[in-house]
Amino acid sequence: MQIPENTYNIIIIGGGPIGIACALEAEKKGLSYLILEKGCLVNSLYHYPTNMTFFSTSEKLELNNIPFISNNPKPGKREALEYYRRIASNNHININLFEKVTSVTTRSENEHLVKTSKREYVAQNVVVATGFYDIPNYLNIPGEDLPKVDHYYNDPHYYATQKTVVVGASNSAVDAALEIYRKGGDVTMVVRKPEIGKRVKYWVRPDILNRIEEGSIKVHFNSFLSRITDDEVEINTPEGQVTIENDFVLLLTGYRPNFDFLKDMGIRLSEDGRKIPEYDEETMETNIKGIYLAGVICGGVETHKWFIENSRVHAEMIMEHISKTKKDDN
């Protein structure tokens, strides 16, 4: 019987490191696959800050035992982009870039219709490896939609000599505050908790604490931004409302997976506020037969639990199960 065009054993949604890892494992098992990525290769990584340094060492970011050689103990964004690009090109990974998946409909246990911005595909199995970097955690305050406000940070040069408010106390917020300060920016941090986050990179946290202590970077703890205008921001602090002059606002308050996309597929989410998708921890298969999860999306809103280092194993688990199921069906 002739297999219809655009039909695969597996459609992998997401062309990041974990999506690529899934493709490599699919090839080992002799399974036909296609990665669909809405942006460029490793799109989320591409949009990370220019000077970003990984928490993990290079060997913990490796895929398929392919060596990741770095000039530094902790590799940076540019090195990682080169590494994953070379893996994709040298292994002739089957991937369609700039093709967004719009829906996944299960027509039977062994058939899923995947619609994209360009065409339709049929797959026996679908792996969702979409990460979490696409949707910011909005504050929903007046002025959040002003041109001076951004939920993503790229390069400190843009903010040189400017009065910049950085909201947040995690790695992204701390990195932005330090880099902008060192490029001559006037930085004020707004932190809703009483201290800088405990999970901030251990070699960076002392730096930000020292800059705050000496007054080089101002900070309002136990505080939150309540209003943004063209030239000011209003901050609710324990001492009352504070209004300061301001040129730019970076709302680095974290990001979340596209939960609506998961729910539209029929994947159940926990109702305890964490929105953890339902899946088998041994196979990574969700409550929908033939639909699997891989990578950070498995953690719901707890996006700090899964990352490249500890979710690479998902690829092997998924492809082992798909391969075994395929044999059993035959």
C-alpha positions in Angstrom: 0.0 0.0 0.0 1.3 3.4 -0.9 1.8 5.8 2.0 0.0 9.1 1.4 2.2 12.2 1.0 2.9 14.2 4.2 2.4 11.1 6.4 4.9 10.2 9.1 5.4 7.9 12.0 6.0 11.0 14.1 5.5 14.7 13.9 7.7 16.6 16.4 6.4 20.1 17.3 9.3 22.3 18.2 12.8 22.6 16.7 14.7 23.3 19.9 17.4 21.0 21.5 14.8 18.5 22.8 13.0 18.4 19.5 16.3 17.7 17.7 17.1 15.0 20.3 13.8 13.4 19.5 14.6 13.4 15.8 18.0 11.8 16.4 16.4 9.0 18.4 13.7 8.5 15.8 16.4 8.0 13.2 18.0 5.4 15.3 14.7 3.5 15.5 14.1 3.8 11.8 11.0 5.9 12.3 9.9 8.5 9.7 9.5 11.9 11.3 9.3 15.6 10.6 10.0 18.5 13.0 7.8 21.5 12.6 9.2 24.8 14.0 7.3 28.1 13.9 10.5 30.1 13.8 14.2 29.6 13.1 16.2 26.6 14.3 16.3 26.5 18.1 14.1 29.5 18.0 13.8 30.1 21.7 17.5 29.9 22.2 18.0 32.4 19.3 15.9 34.9 21.2 17.8 34.6 24.5 19.8 37.6 25.5 23.0 38.2 23.4 25.4 37.6 26.3 23.5 34.8 28.0 25.6 32.1 29.7 24.1 28.7 30.4 23.9 27.4 34.0 24.9 23.9 32.7 28.4 23.0 31.5 28.8 22.0 27.8 28.7 18.3 28.3 25.3 18.5 29.9 23.9 20.2 26.9 25.2 17.5 24.4 22.8 15.5 22.3 23.4 11.9 21.2 26.9 11.9 22.7 28.0 14.5 20.1 30.8 16.5 21.8 30.0 20.2 22.6 33.4 21.9 22.8 33.3 25.3 24.5 36.0 27.8 25.2 34.6 28.5 28.7 33.4 26.4 31.6 29.9 27.6 30.9 29.0 27.9 27.2 27.2 31.0 25.9 24.4 31.5 23.5 26.5 31.9 20.3 28.4 28.6 21.0 25.1 26.8 21.6 23.5 28.1 18.4 26.5 26.8 16.4 26.5 23.5 18.2 22.8 22.7 17.6 22.9 24.1 14.0 25.9 21.8 13.2 24.0 18.8 14.6 20.9 19.6 12.6 22.9 20.1 9.3 25.4 17.3 9.7 22.7 14.7 10.6 20.3 16.0 7.8 17.5 16.5 10.3 14.2 16.6 8.6 12.8 19.9 9.7 10.5 22.6 8.3 11.3 26.0 9.7 8.9 29.0 9.9 5.9 26.7 9.8 3.6 27.1 12.8 1.4 24.3 13.9 -2.1 25.6 14.4 -4.0 22.5 15.5 -3.7 18.8 16.2 -6.8 16.7 15.9 -6.9 13.0 16.9 -8.9 11.1 14.3 -8.1 7.6 15.7 -5.6 6.0 18.1 -3.1 5.8 15.2 -3.9 8.9 13.3 -3.5 12.5 14.2 -4.1 15.4 11.7 -1.6 18.2 12.2 -2.5 21.5 10.6 0.1 24.2 10.1 0.3 27.7 8.6 1.2 26.1 5.3 -0.3 22.6 4.9 -1.6 19.5 6.6 0.1 16.3 7.8 -1.0 12.9 9.1 1.0 11.2 11.9 0.7 8.1 13.9 2.3 9.9 16.8 2.9 13.5 17.8 5.6 14.8 20.2 5.1 18.2 21.7 8.4 19.8 22.5 7.5 23.5 22.4 9.2 24.9 25.5 7.8 27.9 27.3 9.5 31.0 26.0 6.7 32.3 23.8 4.1 33.7 26.2 5.2 36.2 28.9 3.6 36.4 32.3 1.8 39.7 31.9 1.3 42.1 34.8 -2.0 43.5 33.3 -1.3 47.0 34.6 -1.9 50.4 32.9 0.8 51.2 30.5 2.1 47.7 29.9 1.5 48.1 26.2 3.6 51.2 25.8 6.5 51.1 23.3 9.0 51.6 26.1 8.0 48.3 27.7 9.4 44.9 26.8 9.0 41.4 28.2 12.2 40.2 26.5 15.8 41.5 27.0 18.4 41.3 24.3 21.5 43.6 24.5 22.5 46.2 27.2 23.8 48.8 24.7 20.2 49.8 23.9 19.7 51.0 27.5 23.0 52.9 27.9 22.6 56.1 29.9 18.8 55.5 30.2 16.7 55.1 33.4 15.6 51.5 33.2 13.3 49.6 35.5 13.8 45.9 35.6 10.9 43.9 37.2 11.9 40.4 38.5 14.5 38.7 40.5 15.4 35.6 38.6 18.4 34.9 36.2 17.1 36.9 33.3 16.2 40.0 35.4 19.6 39.9 37.3 21.6 39.5 34.1 19.8 42.4 32.5 20.2 44.7 35.6 24.0 44.0 35.8 24.7 44.3 32.1 22.7 47.5 31.7 24.4 49.0 34.8 27.8 48.2 33.4 26.9 49.9 30.1 26.1 53.1 32.0 22.4 52.6 32.6 20.6 53.9 35.6 18.9 50.7 36.9 16.1 50.2 39.4 14.9 46.7 40.2 11.3 46.0 41.4 11.1 42.7 43.3 7.8 41.3 44.7 9.7 39.0 47.1 12.0 40.1 50.0 15.2 39.1 48.3 16.9 38.2 45.0 15.9 34.7 43.9 17.8 31.7 45.4 18.0 30.0 42.0 20.0 32.8 40.4 23.3 31.5 39.0 25.7 31.0 41.9 28.5 33.0 40.3 26.1 35.9 39.5 24.1 36.2 42.8 27.0 37.7 44.9 27.6 40.3 42.1 24.0 41.6 42.2 23.9 41.5 46.0 27.1 43.6 46.2 25.8 46.1 43.6 22.6 46.5 45.5 24.4 46.9 48.8 26.7 49.6 47.4 23.8 51.5 45.8 25.0 51.0 42.2 21.7 49.3 41.4 18.6 50.5 43.3 16.0 48.0 44.4 12.5 47.9 45.9 11.8 44.6 47.6 8.3 43.4 48.6 7.1 45.8 45.9 5.3 45.7 42.6 4.8 48.0 39.6 1.3 49.4 39.5 1.4 51.9 36.6 3.6 52.9 33.6 3.4 56.2 31.8 5.5 57.7 29.0 8.1 59.2 31.4 7.4 57.7 34.9 6.5 54.5 36.7 4.6 54.0 39.9 5.8 51.4 42.4 3.8 50.1 45.4 6.3 49.6 48.2 5.9 48.7 51.9 6.5 52.4 52.6 3.8 53.5 50.2 3.6 54.5 46.5 6.8 55.7 44.9 6.9 57.5 41.5 10.2 57.7 39.6 11.4 59.0 36.3 11.8 56.3 33.7 12.8 55.7 30.1 12.4 52.0 29.7 10.7 49.1 31.5 11.8 45.4 31.3 9.1 43.1 32.6 11.2 40.0 33.1 8.7 38.1 35.2 8.9 34.8 33.5 7.2 32.9 30.7 4.7 30.0 30.4 3.8 27.3 27.9 0.9 27.6 25.6 -1.6 25.8 27.7 -4.5 26.5 25.3 -2.7 24.6 22.6 -2.4 21.6 24.9 -6.0 21.8 26.0 -7.2 22.1 22.4 -5.5 18.7 21.7 -7.4 17.2 24.6 -4.4 17.0 27.0 -5.6 17.3 30.6 -3.9 19.8 32.9 -3.8 19.6 36.7 -6.3 21.9 38.5 -4.0 22.8 41.4 -2.7 26.0 39.7 0.5 24.3 38.5 -1.2 23.3 35.2 1.0 20.2 34.9 0.0 18.2 31.8 -1.1 14.6 32.3 1.5 12.1 31.1 3.1 8.7 31.9 6.4 9.3 33.5 7.9 6.1 32.0 6.8 6.7 28.4 6.0 10.5 28.3 2.7 9.6 26.6 -0.2 11.9 27.5 -3.8 11.0 28.2 -4.2 11.1 24.4 -2.8 7.9 22.9 0.0 8.6 20.5 0.6 12.2 21.8 3.8 12.7 23.9 5.4 15.5 25.7 9.2 16.3 25.9 11.2 18.9 27.7 10.2 21.9 29.8 6.5 21.8 28.8 6.1 18.8 31.1 6.4 21.1 34.2 3.4 23.3 33.6 4.0 26.7 35.2 7.0 25.3 37.0 9.3 26.0 34.1 12.4 25.7 36.3 12.0 22.0 36.8 12.9 20.8 33.3 15.7 22.0 31.0 18.0 20.6 28.4 20.3 18.8 30.9 17.6 16.7 32.6 15.0 16.3 29.8 17.3 14.9 27.0 16.3 11.5 28.3 12.7 12.2 27.2 13.7 11.6 23.6 14.9 8.1 24.2 12.0 7.2 26.4 9.4 8.4 23.8 11.1 6.7 20.8 11.5 3.4 22.7 7.8 3.4 23.5 6.8 4.3 20.0 9.1 1.7 18.5 7.8 -1.0 20.8 4.2 0.0 20.2 4.8 -0.2 16.4 6.2 -3.7 16.7 3.3 -4.9 18.9 0.8 -3.5 16.3 2.6 -5.4 13.6 
